[in-house]
Amino acid sequence: MSDSGRGSYYWCLRHHRVETEADKCPAKFVLGPYPSTADAQSALERVQERNEVWEAEDARWAGEDR
């Protein structure tokens, strides 16, 4: 898929691929929108990184050491 067209890109959790507005699955199956295919392809990595940061913040808030 190319970034040459205008529009949004989504990562499909069901098909494990980048999808566009024209061919995307229902919202419950996609992450996005993202501005490029590369951003959509790295969506799961971004989710993992954010979850780790949030979990560490929650632990600090609760007084736990991590």
Phi and psi restraints in degrees (range 20) as a CNS / XPLOR table:
assign (resid 1 and name C) (resid 2 and name N)
       (resid 2 and name CA) (resid 2 and name C) 1.0 -103.2 20.0 2
assign (resid 2 and name N) (resid 2 and name CA)
       (resid 2 and name C) (resid 3 and name N) 1.0 152.6 20.0 2
assign (resid 2 and name C) (resid 3 and name N)
       (resid 3 and name CA) (resid 3 and name C) 1.0 -88.6 20.0 2
assign (resid 3 and name N) (resid 3 and name CA)
       (resid 3 and name C) (resid 4 and name N) 1.0 6.3 20.0 2
assign (resid 3 and name C) (resid 4 and name N)
       (resid 4 and name CA) (resid 4 and name C) 1.0 -66.7 20.0 2
assign (resid 4 and name N) (resid 4 and name CA)
       (resid 4 and name C) (resid 5 and name N) 1.0 -29.2 20.0 2
assign (resid 4 and name C) (resid 5 and name N)
       (resid 5 and name CA) (resid 5 and name C) 1.0 -85.1 20.0 2
assign (resid 5 and name N) (resid 5 and name CA)
       (resid 5 and name C) (resid 6 and name N) 1.0 159.8 20.0 2
assign (resid 5 and name C) (resid 6 and name N)
       (resid 6 and name CA) (resid 6 and name C) 1.0 -85.9 20.0 2
assign (resid 6 and name N) (resid 6 and name CA)
       (resid 6 and name C) (resid 7 and name N) 1.0 149.9 20.0 2
assign (resid 6 and name C) (resid 7 and name N)
       (resid 7 and name CA) (resid 7 and name C) 1.0 140.7 20.0 2
assign (resid 7 and name N) (resid 7 and name CA)
       (resid 7 and name C) (resid 8 and name N) 1.0 -168.4 20.0 2
assign (resid 7 and name C) (resid 8 and name N)
       (resid 8 and name CA) (resid 8 and name C) 1.0 -114.0 20.0 2
assign (resid 8 and name N) (resid 8 and name CA)
       (resid 8 and name C) (resid 9 and name N) 1.0 154.0 20.0 2
assign (resid 8 and name C) (resid 9 and name N)
       (resid 9 and name CA) (resid 9 and name C) 1.0 -123.1 20.0 2
assign (resid 9 and name N) (resid 9 and name CA)
       (resid 9 and name C) (resid 10 and name N) 1.0 145.4 20.0 2
assign (resid 9 and name C) (resid 10 and name N)
       (resid 10 and name CA) (resid 10 and name C) 1.0 -131.3 20.0 2
assign (resid 10 and name N) (resid 10 and name CA)
       (resid 10 and name C) (resid 11 and name N) 1.0 150.6 20.0 2
assign (resid 10 and name C) (resid 11 and name N)
       (resid 11 and name CA) (resid 11 and name C) 1.0 -100.8 20.0 2
assign (resid 11 and name N) (resid 11 and name CA)
       (resid 11 and name C) (resid 12 and name N) 1.0 122.1 20.0 2
assign (resid 11 and name C) (resid 12 and name N)
       (resid 12 and name CA) (resid 12 and name C) 1.0 -89.1 20.0 2
assign (resid 12 and name N) (resid 12 and name CA)
       (resid 12 and name C) (resid 13 and name N) 1.0 120.3 20.0 2
assign (resid 12 and name C) (resid 13 and name N)
       (resid 13 and name CA) (resid 13 and name C) 1.0 -74.9 20.0 2
assign (resid 13 and name N) (resid 13 and name CA)
       (resid 13 and name C) (resid 14 and name N) 1.0 -21.1 20.0 2
assign (resid 13 and name C) (resid 14 and name N)
       (resid 14 and name CA) (resid 14 and name C) 1.0 -83.4 20.0 2
assign (resid 14 and name N) (resid 14 and name CA)
       (resid 14 and name C) (resid 15 and name N) 1.0 -42.1 20.0 2
assign (resid 14 and name C) (resid 15 and name N)
       (resid 15 and name CA) (resid 15 and name C) 1.0 -102.3 20.0 2
assign (resid 15 and name N) (resid 15 and name CA)
       (resid 15 and name C) (resid 16 and name N) 1.0 -8.4 20.0 2
assign (resid 15 and name C) (resid 16 and name N)
       (resid 16 and name CA) (resid 16 and name C) 1.0 55.6 20.0 2
assign (resid 16 and name N) (resid 16 and name CA)
       (resid 16 and name C) (resid 17 and name N) 1.0 53.7 20.0 2
assign (resid 16 and name C) (resid 17 and name N)
       (resid 17 and name CA) (resid 17 and name C) 1.0 -155.1 20.0 2
assign (resid 17 and name N) (resid 17 and name CA)
       (resid 17 and name C) (resid 18 and name N) 1.0 164.9 20.0 2
assign (resid 17 and name C) (resid 18 and name N)
       (resid 18 and name CA) (resid 18 and name C) 1.0 -80.5 20.0 2
assign (resid 18 and name N) (resid 18 and name CA)
       (resid 18 and name C) (resid 19 and name N) 1.0 136.6 20.0 2
assign (resid 18 and name C) (resid 19 and name N)
       (resid 19 and name CA) (resid 19 and name C) 1.0 -128.8 20.0 2
assign (resid 19 and name N) (resid 19 and name CA)
       (resid 19 and name C) (resid 20 and name N) 1.0 155.9 20.0 2
assign (resid 19 and name C) (resid 20 and name N)
       (resid 20 and name CA) (resid 20 and name C) 1.0 -106.2 20.0 2
assign (resid 20 and name N) (resid 20 and name CA)
       (resid 20 and name C) (resid 21 and name N) 1.0 173.4 20.0 2
assign (resid 20 and name C) (resid 21 and name N)
       (resid 21 and name CA) (resid 21 and name C) 1.0 -55.7 20.0 2
assign (resid 21 and name N) (resid 21 and name CA)
       (resid 21 and name C) (resid 22 and name N) 1.0 -34.5 20.0 2
assign (resid 21 and name C) (resid 22 and name N)
       (resid 22 and name CA) (resid 22 and name C) 1.0 -72.3 20.0 2
assign (resid 22 and name N) (resid 22 and name CA)
       (resid 22 and name C) (resid 23 and name N) 1.0 -24.9 20.0 2
assign (resid 22 and name C) (resid 23 and name N)
       (resid 23 and name CA) (resid 23 and name C) 1.0 -132.8 20.0 2
assign (resid 23 and name N) (resid 23 and name CA)
       (resid 23 and name C) (resid 24 and name N) 1.0 21.6 20.0 2
assign (resid 23 and name C) (resid 24 and name N)
       (resid 24 and name CA) (resid 24 and name C) 1.0 -82.1 20.0 2
assign (resid 24 and name N) (resid 24 and name CA)
       (resid 24 and name C) (resid 25 and name N) 1.0 152.9 20.0 2
assign (resid 24 and name C) (resid 25 and name N)
       (resid 25 and name CA) (resid 25 and name C) 1.0 -74.0 20.0 2
assign (resid 25 and name N) (resid 25 and name CA)
       (resid 25 and name C) (resid 26 and name N) 1.0 172.3 20.0 2
assign (resid 25 and name C) (resid 26 and name N)
       (resid 26 and name CA) (resid 26 and name C) 1.0 -57.2 20.0 2
assign (resid 26 and name N) (resid 26 and name CA)
       (resid 26 and name C) (resid 27 and name N) 1.0 153.9 20.0 2
assign (resid 26 and name C) (resid 27 and name N)
       (resid 27 and name CA) (resid 27 and name C) 1.0 -53.4 20.0 2
assign (resid 27 and name N) (resid 27 and name CA)
       (resid 27 and name C) (resid 28 and name N) 1.0 -33.1 20.0 2
assign (resid 27 and name C) (resid 28 and name N)
       (resid 28 and name CA) (resid 28 and name C) 1.0 -67.0 20.0 2
assign (resid 28 and name N) (resid 28 and name CA)
       (resid 28 and name C) (resid 29 and name N) 1.0 -12.3 20.0 2
assign (resid 28 and name C) (resid 29 and name N)
       (resid 29 and name CA) (resid 29 and name C) 1.0 -107.8 20.0 2
assign (resid 29 and name N) (resid 29 and name CA)
       (resid 29 and name C) (resid 30 and name N) 1.0 0.0 20.0 2
assign (resid 29 and name C) (resid 30 and name N)
       (resid 30 and name CA) (resid 30 and name C) 1.0 -126.0 20.0 2
assign (resid 30 and name N) (resid 30 and name CA)
       (resid 30 and name C) (resid 31 and name N) 1.0 153.6 20.0 2
assign (resid 30 and name C) (resid 31 and name N)
       (resid 31 and name CA) (resid 31 and name C) 1.0 -108.7 20.0 2
assign (resid 31 and name N) (resid 31 and name CA)
       (resid 31 and name C) (resid 32 and name N) 1.0 140.9 20.0 2
assign (resid 31 and name C) (resid 32 and name N)
       (resid 32 and name CA) (resid 32 and name C) 1.0 134.2 20.0 2
assign (resid 32 and name N) (resid 32 and name CA)
       (resid 32 and name C) (resid 33 and name N) 1.0 -174.6 20.0 2
assign (resid 32 and name C) (resid 33 and name N)
       (resid 33 and name CA) (resid 33 and name C) 1.0 -86.2 20.0 2
assign (resid 33 and name N) (resid 33 and name CA)
       (resid 33 and name C) (resid 34 and name N) 1.0 155.9 20.0 2
assign (resid 33 and name C) (resid 34 and name N)
       (resid 34 and name CA) (resid 34 and name C) 1.0 -122.0 20.0 2
assign (resid 34 and name N) (resid 34 and name CA)
       (resid 34 and name C) (resid 35 and name N) 1.0 153.8 20.0 2
assign (resid 34 and name C) (resid 35 and name N)
       (resid 35 and name CA) (resid 35 and name C) 1.0 -77.2 20.0 2
assign (resid 35 and name N) (resid 35 and name CA)
       (resid 35 and name C) (resid 36 and name N) 1.0 -14.6 20.0 2
assign (resid 35 and name C) (resid 36 and name N)
       (resid 36 and name CA) (resid 36 and name C) 1.0 -146.8 20.0 2
assign (resid 36 and name N) (resid 36 and name CA)
       (resid 36 and name C) (resid 37 and name N) 1.0 164.3 20.0 2
assign (resid 36 and name C) (resid 37 and name N)
       (resid 37 and name CA) (resid 37 and name C) 1.0 -64.8 20.0 2
assign (resid 37 and name N) (resid 37 and name CA)
       (resid 37 and name C) (resid 38 and name N) 1.0 -37.2 20.0 2
assign (resid 37 and name C) (resid 38 and name N)
       (resid 38 and name CA) (resid 38 and name C) 1.0 -62.1 20.0 2
assign (resid 38 and name N) (resid 38 and name CA)
       (resid 38 and name C) (resid 39 and name N) 1.0 -42.5 20.0 2
assign (resid 38 and name C) (resid 39 and name N)
       (resid 39 and name CA) (resid 39 and name C) 1.0 -64.2 20.0 2
assign (resid 39 and name N) (resid 39 and name CA)
       (resid 39 and name C) (resid 40 and name N) 1.0 -41.0 20.0 2
assign (resid 39 and name C) (resid 40 and name N)
       (resid 40 and name CA) (resid 40 and name C) 1.0 -65.8 20.0 2
assign (resid 40 and name N) (resid 40 and name CA)
       (resid 40 and name C) (resid 41 and name N) 1.0 -40.1 20.0 2
assign (resid 40 and name C) (resid 41 and name N)
       (resid 41 and name CA) (resid 41 and name C) 1.0 -64.0 20.0 2
assign (resid 41 and name N) (resid 41 and name CA)
       (resid 41 and name C) (resid 42 and name N) 1.0 -28.8 20.0 2
assign (resid 41 and name C) (resid 42 and name N)
       (resid 42 and name CA) (resid 42 and name C) 1.0 -96.8 20.0 2
assign (resid 42 and name N) (resid 42 and name CA)
       (resid 42 and name C) (resid 43 and name N) 1.0 14.2 20.0 2
assign (resid 42 and name C) (resid 43 and name N)
       (resid 43 and name CA) (resid 43 and name C) 1.0 -59.3 20.0 2
assign (resid 43 and name N) (resid 43 and name CA)
       (resid 43 and name C) (resid 44 and name N) 1.0 -44.1 20.0 2
assign (resid 43 and name C) (resid 44 and name N)
       (resid 44 and name CA) (resid 44 and name C) 1.0 -67.3 20.0 2
assign (resid 44 and name N) (resid 44 and name CA)
       (resid 44 and name C) (resid 45 and name N) 1.0 -35.0 20.0 2
assign (resid 44 and name C) (resid 45 and name N)
       (resid 45 and name CA) (resid 45 and name C) 1.0 -63.8 20.0 2
assign (resid 45 and name N) (resid 45 and name CA)
       (resid 45 and name C) (resid 46 and name N) 1.0 -43.1 20.0 2
assign (resid 45 and name C) (resid 46 and name N)
       (resid 46 and name CA) (resid 46 and name C) 1.0 -63.1 20.0 2
assign (resid 46 and name N) (resid 46 and name CA)
       (resid 46 and name C) (resid 47 and name N) 1.0 -41.0 20.0 2
assign (resid 46 and name C) (resid 47 and name N)
       (resid 47 and name CA) (resid 47 and name C) 1.0 -61.7 20.0 2
assign (resid 47 and name N) (resid 47 and name CA)
       (resid 47 and name C) (resid 48 and name N) 1.0 -45.8 20.0 2
assign (resid 47 and name C) (resid 48 and name N)
       (resid 48 and name CA) (resid 48 and name C) 1.0 -61.3 20.0 2
assign (resid 48 and name N) (resid 48 and name CA)
       (resid 48 and name C) (resid 49 and name N) 1.0 -45.8 20.0 2
assign (resid 48 and name C) (resid 49 and name N)
       (resid 49 and name CA) (resid 49 and name C) 1.0 -60.7 20.0 2
assign (resid 49 and name N) (resid 49 and name CA)
       (resid 49 and name C) (resid 50 and name N) 1.0 -44.3 20.0 2
assign (resid 49 and name C) (resid 50 and name N)
       (resid 50 and name CA) (resid 50 and name C) 1.0 -66.0 20.0 2
assign (resid 50 and name N) (resid 50 and name CA)
       (resid 50 and name C) (resid 51 and name N) 1.0 -40.6 20.0 2
assign (resid 50 and name C) (resid 51 and name N)
       (resid 51 and name CA) (resid 51 and name C) 1.0 -61.8 20.0 2
assign (resid 51 and name N) (resid 51 and name CA)
       (resid 51 and name C) (resid 52 and name N) 1.0 -40.8 20.0 2
assign (resid 51 and name C) (resid 52 and name N)
       (resid 52 and name CA) (resid 52 and name C) 1.0 -62.8 20.0 2
assign (resid 52 and name N) (resid 52 and name CA)
       (resid 52 and name C) (resid 53 and name N) 1.0 -42.9 20.0 2
assign (resid 52 and name C) (resid 53 and name N)
       (resid 53 and name CA) (resid 53 and name C) 1.0 -63.8 20.0 2
assign (resid 53 and name N) (resid 53 and name CA)
       (resid 53 and name C) (resid 54 and name N) 1.0 -46.3 20.0 2
assign (resid 53 and name C) (resid 54 and name N)
       (resid 54 and name CA) (resid 54 and name C) 1.0 -64.7 20.0 2
assign (resid 54 and name N) (resid 54 and name CA)
       (resid 54 and name C) (resid 55 and name N) 1.0 -39.9 20.0 2
assign (resid 54 and name C) (resid 55 and name N)
       (resid 55 and name CA) (resid 55 and name C) 1.0 -64.0 20.0 2
assign (resid 55 and name N) (resid 55 and name CA)
       (resid 55 and name C) (resid 56 and name N) 1.0 -39.9 20.0 2
assign (resid 55 and name C) (resid 56 and name N)
       (resid 56 and name CA) (resid 56 and name C) 1.0 -64.9 20.0 2
assign (resid 56 and name N) (resid 56 and name CA)
       (resid 56 and name C) (resid 57 and name N) 1.0 -41.2 20.0 2
assign (resid 56 and name C) (resid 57 and name N)
       (resid 57 and name CA) (resid 57 and name C) 1.0 -64.3 20.0 2
assign (resid 57 and name N) (resid 57 and name CA)
       (resid 57 and name C) (resid 58 and name N) 1.0 -41.2 20.0 2
assign (resid 57 and name C) (resid 58 and name N)
       (resid 58 and name CA) (resid 58 and name C) 1.0 -62.1 20.0 2
assign (resid 58 and name N) (resid 58 and name CA)
       (resid 58 and name C) (resid 59 and name N) 1.0 -41.9 20.0 2
assign (resid 58 and name C) (resid 59 and name N)
       (resid 59 and name CA) (resid 59 and name C) 1.0 -64.5 20.0 2
assign (resid 59 and name N) (resid 59 and name CA)
       (resid 59 and name C) (resid 60 and name N) 1.0 -43.0 20.0 2
assign (resid 59 and name C) (resid 60 and name N)
       (resid 60 and name CA) (resid 60 and name C) 1.0 -62.1 20.0 2
assign (resid 60 and name N) (resid 60 and name CA)
       (resid 60 and name C) (resid 61 and name N) 1.0 -42.1 20.0 2
assign (resid 60 and name C) (resid 61 and name N)
       (resid 61 and name CA) (resid 61 and name C) 1.0 -62.0 20.0 2
assign (resid 61 and name N) (resid 61 and name CA)
       (resid 61 and name C) (resid 62 and name N) 1.0 -38.8 20.0 2
assign (resid 61 and name C) (resid 62 and name N)
       (resid 62 and name CA) (resid 62 and name C) 1.0 -81.7 20.0 2
assign (resid 62 and name N) (resid 62 and name CA)
       (resid 62 and name C) (resid 63 and name N) 1.0 -4.5 20.0 2
assign (resid 62 and name C) (resid 63 and name N)
       (resid 63 and name CA) (resid 63 and name C) 1.0 85.6 20.0 2
assign (resid 63 and name N) (resid 63 and name CA)
       (resid 63 and name C) (resid 64 and name N) 1.0 14.5 20.0 2
assign (resid 63 and name C) (resid 64 and name N)
       (resid 64 and name CA) (resid 64 and name C) 1.0 -90.4 20.0 2
assign (resid 64 and name N) (resid 64 and name CA)
       (resid 64 and name C) (resid 65 and name N) 1.0 149.6 20.0 2
assign (resid 64 and name C) (resid 65 and name N)
       (resid 65 and name CA) (resid 65 and name C) 1.0 -93.3 20.0 2
assign (resid 65 and name N) (resid 65 and name CA)
       (resid 65 and name C) (resid 66 and name N) 1.0 137.2 20.0 2
